[in-house]
């Protein structure tokens, strides 16, 4: 792998968090797959396009892009070795010959001059140490006239799973969790910030559109609670309280999630921004 400047994220996604996402690929895809259709529609991938998938994780969107471009190629880029291992295994199992994966930091990975037709990302571009530099490097990887389509998290209060976690504020030290604009998941939750970053990176024709989708978080409230509390944010919160308080928080979250049980699953609505732009 080339040099890494985003060392904090590199450590996280090659540790417990990356291992968790790799083990639970299908579950995270069930949470986020409602955004695939608007993302791919905005990307408008043609049959012979070359596609770059930023922060591809376990490769679900990379494989979808490869199917959209049977005469082209899709390349997934991510920091996480465990997730890329799962991505490669899934591509082999699906007999996809026009997909490959690279491990690297999008901020400094050698992308310039590779002339991709399209760059996409589903929730993979919110974690850059220097977002302007990272998006400039992504733009440099596109051919002139190449296009980009990204899905990024909108404000925490517009996402039902975070509203559910917020109900535990009396038990868990939520603090600034979910704050818009800070480093992490909600770094691009302000559309004004999105325009500022992409314009600073040299993209033109930037547009930001609100999109919503239901995600499947579990088969029932108990299952969804175990999944949420086993995720990185859940483990981080539980590590800061004693076992008894953690058990109370789990029980309370089960009660909260009962309200989201329908059609044999816990379904919660997430809101995101669909961001598009072009390499002038």
PAZATOR-481569 format. One record per residue (C-alpha): residue in one letter; z, x negated, y. Coordinates in Angstrom, 2 decimals, always signed. Layout:
// residues N
{"A",{Z,X,Y}}
...
//
This chain:
// residues 280
{"X",{+0.00,+0.00,+0.00}}
{"X",{-0.73,-1.14,+3.54}}
{"X",{+1.99,-1.71,+6.15}}
{"X",{+4.40,+1.15,+6.85}}
{"X",{+5.84,+1.85,+10.29}}
{"X",{+7.38,+5.22,+9.45}}
{"X",{+10.05,+3.59,+7.29}}
{"X",{+12.57,+6.45,+7.37}}
{"X",{+10.06,+8.92,+5.97}}
{"X",{+8.76,+6.36,+3.48}}
{"X",{+12.27,+5.95,+2.08}}
{"X",{+12.94,+9.70,+1.97}}
{"X",{+9.70,+10.66,+0.21}}
{"X",{+10.06,+7.88,-2.34}}
{"X",{+13.65,+8.83,-3.08}}
{"X",{+15.31,+12.08,-4.08}}
{"X",{+13.19,+14.25,-1.79}}
{"X",{+9.88,+13.01,-3.14}}
{"X",{+11.13,+13.29,-6.72}}
{"X",{+12.31,+16.85,-6.05}}
{"X",{+8.95,+17.92,-4.63}}
{"X",{+7.09,+16.26,-7.52}}
{"X",{+9.24,+18.02,-10.12}}
{"X",{+8.93,+21.37,-8.37}}
{"X",{+5.27,+21.20,-7.28}}
{"X",{+4.46,+24.70,-8.49}}
{"X",{+7.45,+26.19,-6.69}}
{"X",{+6.66,+24.54,-3.37}}
{"X",{+3.04,+25.60,-3.71}}
{"X",{+4.24,+29.18,-4.27}}
{"X",{+6.20,+28.89,-1.01}}
{"X",{+3.28,+27.53,+1.02}}
{"X",{+0.05,+28.68,-0.64}}
{"X",{-0.29,+31.70,+1.67}}
{"X",{-1.49,+29.25,+4.33}}
{"X",{-4.30,+27.82,+2.17}}
{"X",{-6.85,+30.51,+3.01}}
{"X",{-6.56,+30.25,+6.82}}
{"X",{-6.47,+26.45,+6.60}}
{"X",{-9.63,+26.21,+4.51}}
{"X",{-11.41,+28.86,+6.57}}
{"X",{-10.70,+26.87,+9.73}}
{"X",{-11.78,+23.60,+8.08}}
{"X",{-15.11,+25.20,+7.05}}
{"X",{-15.68,+22.60,+4.34}}
{"X",{-19.33,+22.32,+3.27}}
{"X",{-20.55,+21.58,-0.23}}
{"X",{-21.29,+17.90,+0.42}}
{"X",{-18.49,+17.13,+2.90}}
{"X",{-16.01,+14.28,+2.58}}
{"X",{-12.49,+15.50,+3.27}}
{"X",{-9.29,+13.65,+4.17}}
{"X",{-6.03,+15.47,+3.34}}
{"X",{-3.12,+14.05,+5.35}}
{"X",{+0.37,+14.26,+3.85}}
{"X",{-1.20,+15.73,+0.72}}
{"X",{+1.98,+15.60,-1.36}}
{"X",{+1.32,+16.70,-4.93}}
{"X",{-2.30,+17.35,-4.05}}
{"X",{-2.74,+21.12,-4.17}}
{"X",{-4.77,+21.28,-0.95}}
{"X",{-6.70,+18.12,-1.86}}
{"X",{-7.84,+19.74,-5.09}}
{"X",{-8.79,+22.94,-3.26}}
{"X",{-10.85,+20.88,-0.81}}
{"X",{-12.56,+19.08,-3.70}}
{"X",{-13.61,+22.44,-5.14}}
{"X",{-15.01,+23.45,-1.75}}
{"X",{-17.10,+20.26,-1.69}}
{"X",{-18.50,+19.83,-5.23}}
{"X",{-21.18,+17.49,-3.89}}
{"X",{-18.76,+15.60,-1.67}}
{"X",{-15.30,+14.12,-2.12}}
{"X",{-11.68,+14.83,-1.17}}
{"X",{-9.18,+12.04,-0.53}}
{"X",{-5.45,+12.74,-0.34}}
{"X",{-3.19,+10.40,+1.64}}
{"X",{+0.61,+10.39,+1.35}}
{"X",{+3.61,+8.07,+1.50}}
{"X",{+5.25,+9.41,-1.65}}
{"X",{+4.57,+7.59,-4.92}}
{"X",{+6.25,+10.30,-7.07}}
{"X",{+4.20,+13.06,-5.48}}
{"X",{+0.95,+11.10,-5.74}}
{"X",{+1.62,+10.45,-9.42}}
{"X",{+1.90,+14.21,-9.90}}
{"X",{-1.23,+14.76,-7.80}}
{"X",{-3.31,+12.39,-9.92}}
{"X",{-2.04,+13.96,-13.14}}
{"X",{-2.95,+17.45,-11.91}}
{"X",{-6.44,+16.34,-10.88}}
{"X",{-7.02,+14.80,-14.30}}
{"X",{-5.75,+17.94,-16.04}}
{"X",{-8.18,+20.02,-13.99}}
{"X",{-11.09,+17.63,-14.69}}
{"X",{-11.78,+17.08,-11.00}}
{"X",{-13.96,+14.02,-10.66}}
{"X",{-14.51,+14.17,-6.89}}
{"X",{-10.92,+13.67,-5.77}}
{"X",{-8.83,+10.54,-5.24}}
{"X",{-5.46,+9.70,-3.73}}
{"X",{-4.23,+6.83,-1.58}}
{"X",{-0.67,+5.85,-0.78}}
{"X",{-0.15,+4.95,+2.85}}
{"X",{+1.26,+5.71,+6.27}}
{"X",{-1.31,+7.75,+8.22}}
{"X",{-0.23,+6.04,+11.42}}
{"X",{-1.50,+2.62,+10.27}}
{"X",{-3.48,+3.24,+7.07}}
{"X",{-7.05,+1.85,+7.36}}
{"X",{-9.00,+4.99,+8.27}}
{"X",{-11.18,+3.83,+11.15}}
{"X",{-14.88,+3.97,+10.43}}
{"X",{-14.62,+5.85,+7.14}}
{"X",{-16.57,+8.76,+8.63}}
{"X",{-14.86,+11.71,+6.96}}
{"X",{-16.42,+15.05,+7.83}}
{"X",{-13.13,+16.93,+7.86}}
{"X",{-9.41,+16.16,+8.03}}
{"X",{-6.93,+18.78,+6.83}}
{"X",{-3.20,+19.08,+6.32}}
{"X",{-0.79,+21.75,+5.14}}
{"X",{+2.60,+20.87,+6.65}}
{"X",{+1.98,+17.13,+6.30}}
{"X",{+1.61,+15.96,+9.90}}
{"X",{+5.00,+16.82,+11.47}}
{"X",{+6.88,+13.68,+10.41}}
{"X",{+5.11,+10.82,+12.20}}
{"X",{+7.17,+8.16,+13.94}}
{"X",{+4.49,+8.00,+16.66}}
{"X",{+2.41,+11.20,+16.45}}
{"X",{-0.13,+10.18,+19.10}}
{"X",{-0.86,+6.92,+17.29}}
{"X",{-1.06,+8.71,+13.95}}
{"X",{-3.45,+11.40,+15.17}}
{"X",{-5.55,+8.75,+16.92}}
{"X",{-5.87,+6.93,+13.61}}
{"X",{-6.82,+10.16,+11.85}}
{"X",{-9.44,+10.88,+14.53}}
{"X",{-10.83,+7.36,+14.07}}
{"X",{-11.31,+8.17,+10.40}}
{"X",{-13.62,+11.08,+11.24}}
{"X",{-17.31,+10.77,+11.99}}
{"X",{-18.37,+11.76,+15.54}}
{"X",{-18.37,+15.54,+15.54}}
{"X",{-15.98,+15.60,+12.58}}
{"X",{-13.42,+18.37,+12.62}}
{"X",{-9.74,+18.72,+11.88}}
{"X",{-7.59,+21.66,+10.75}}
{"X",{-3.83,+21.37,+10.32}}
{"X",{-1.02,+23.82,+9.59}}
{"X",{+2.33,+22.91,+11.18}}
{"X",{+5.66,+24.73,+11.21}}
{"X",{+6.37,+27.13,+14.07}}
{"X",{+9.85,+27.67,+15.51}}
{"X",{+12.74,+27.99,+13.07}}
{"X",{+13.65,+31.48,+14.31}}
{"X",{+10.22,+32.69,+13.18}}
{"X",{+10.79,+31.63,+9.57}}
{"X",{+12.85,+33.92,+7.36}}
{"X",{+14.12,+31.18,+5.04}}
{"X",{+15.66,+29.41,+8.04}}
{"X",{+17.07,+32.68,+9.32}}
{"X",{+18.72,+33.05,+5.92}}
{"X",{+20.22,+29.56,+6.07}}
{"X",{+21.42,+30.23,+9.63}}
{"X",{+23.67,+32.97,+8.21}}
{"X",{+25.73,+30.15,+6.66}}
{"X",{+26.56,+28.59,+10.02}}
{"X",{+30.28,+29.35,+9.57}}
{"X",{+30.35,+27.44,+6.29}}
{"X",{+27.82,+24.63,+6.61}}
{"X",{+27.36,+22.12,+9.47}}
{"X",{+23.91,+23.32,+10.53}}
{"X",{+24.23,+21.70,+13.96}}
{"X",{+20.75,+20.97,+15.32}}
{"X",{+19.00,+21.90,+12.09}}
{"X",{+15.75,+23.67,+12.97}}
{"X",{+15.67,+22.53,+16.60}}
{"X",{+12.14,+22.65,+18.00}}
{"X",{+10.63,+19.41,+19.27}}
{"X",{+12.90,+16.93,+17.55}}
{"X",{+11.72,+14.50,+14.87}}
{"X",{+10.93,+16.19,+11.58}}
{"X",{+9.70,+19.56,+10.41}}
{"X",{+9.65,+21.22,+13.83}}
{"X",{+8.29,+18.32,+15.88}}
{"X",{+5.08,+20.28,+16.60}}
{"X",{+6.57,+23.78,+16.80}}
{"X",{+5.78,+23.97,+20.54}}
{"X",{+2.05,+24.64,+21.09}}
{"X",{+2.20,+22.77,+24.37}}
{"X",{+3.39,+19.69,+22.53}}
{"X",{+0.55,+20.10,+20.02}}
{"X",{-2.03,+20.10,+22.82}}
{"X",{-0.38,+17.10,+24.47}}
{"X",{-0.32,+15.03,+21.27}}
{"X",{-3.86,+15.78,+20.12}}
{"X",{-5.33,+15.31,+23.59}}
{"X",{-3.48,+11.99,+23.82}}
{"X",{-4.99,+11.02,+20.48}}
{"X",{-8.52,+11.71,+21.73}}
{"X",{-9.25,+15.03,+20.04}}
{"X",{-11.38,+17.57,+21.86}}
{"X",{-11.67,+21.33,+21.55}}
{"X",{-8.05,+21.69,+20.50}}
{"X",{-7.01,+25.25,+19.64}}
{"X",{-3.68,+26.58,+18.35}}
{"X",{-3.46,+29.90,+16.52}}
{"X",{-0.38,+31.62,+15.10}}
{"X",{-0.56,+32.40,+11.37}}
{"X",{+1.96,+34.03,+9.02}}
{"X",{+2.31,+34.18,+5.26}}
{"X",{+4.80,+35.33,+2.65}}
{"X",{+6.12,+32.69,+0.29}}
{"X",{+7.64,+33.16,-3.17}}
{"X",{+11.00,+31.35,-3.22}}
{"X",{+12.27,+32.41,-6.61}}
{"X",{+12.42,+35.09,-9.27}}
{"X",{+15.62,+36.57,-7.79}}
{"X",{+18.35,+35.75,-5.25}}
{"X",{+20.25,+33.44,-7.63}}
{"X",{+17.11,+31.50,-8.52}}
{"X",{+16.01,+31.18,-4.89}}
{"X",{+19.49,+30.03,-3.85}}
{"X",{+19.51,+27.31,-6.50}}
{"X",{+16.07,+26.18,-5.35}}
{"X",{+16.96,+26.13,-1.64}}
{"X",{+20.29,+24.40,-2.19}}
{"X",{+18.59,+21.83,-4.43}}
{"X",{+16.02,+20.95,-1.77}}
{"X",{+16.49,+18.07,+0.64}}
{"X",{+17.90,+20.19,+3.50}}
{"X",{+20.19,+22.04,+1.09}}
{"X",{+21.54,+18.88,-0.51}}
{"X",{+22.07,+17.32,+2.93}}
{"X",{+24.14,+20.30,+4.10}}
{"X",{+26.20,+20.56,+0.90}}
{"X",{+27.00,+16.84,+0.97}}
{"X",{+28.92,+17.37,+4.20}}
{"X",{+31.38,+19.95,+2.86}}
{"X",{+33.84,+20.11,-0.03}}
{"X",{+32.96,+21.69,-3.38}}
{"X",{+34.82,+24.95,-2.71}}
{"X",{+33.04,+25.48,+0.60}}
{"X",{+29.72,+24.65,-1.01}}
{"X",{+30.31,+27.26,-3.69}}
{"X",{+31.18,+29.86,-1.04}}
{"X",{+27.97,+28.99,+0.82}}
{"X",{+25.94,+29.45,-2.36}}
{"X",{+27.51,+32.84,-3.06}}
{"X",{+26.92,+33.98,+0.50}}
{"X",{+23.29,+32.84,+0.41}}
{"X",{+22.76,+34.84,-2.79}}
{"X",{+24.01,+37.93,-0.94}}
{"X",{+21.74,+37.19,+2.03}}
{"X",{+18.68,+36.70,-0.16}}
{"X",{+19.17,+40.03,-1.93}}
{"X",{+17.51,+41.62,+1.09}}
{"X",{+14.32,+39.67,+0.35}}
{"X",{+13.98,+40.66,-3.31}}
{"X",{+10.85,+42.72,-3.92}}
{"X",{+8.11,+42.97,-6.52}}
{"X",{+10.05,+40.81,-8.96}}
{"X",{+10.62,+37.86,-6.62}}
{"X",{+12.32,+36.65,-3.45}}
{"X",{+9.61,+36.70,-0.79}}
{"X",{+10.18,+35.39,+2.73}}
{"X",{+7.79,+35.22,+5.64}}
{"X",{+6.97,+31.91,+7.30}}
{"X",{+5.20,+31.39,+10.60}}
{"X",{+3.04,+28.40,+11.45}}
{"X",{+0.48,+27.12,+13.92}}
{"X",{-3.08,+26.60,+12.74}}
{"X",{-4.35,+23.69,+14.80}}
{"X",{-8.01,+22.76,+15.06}}
{"X",{-9.87,+20.06,+16.95}}
{"X",{-12.91,+17.80,+16.83}}
{"X",{-13.69,+14.11,+17.16}}
{"X",{-15.94,+14.14,+20.25}}
//
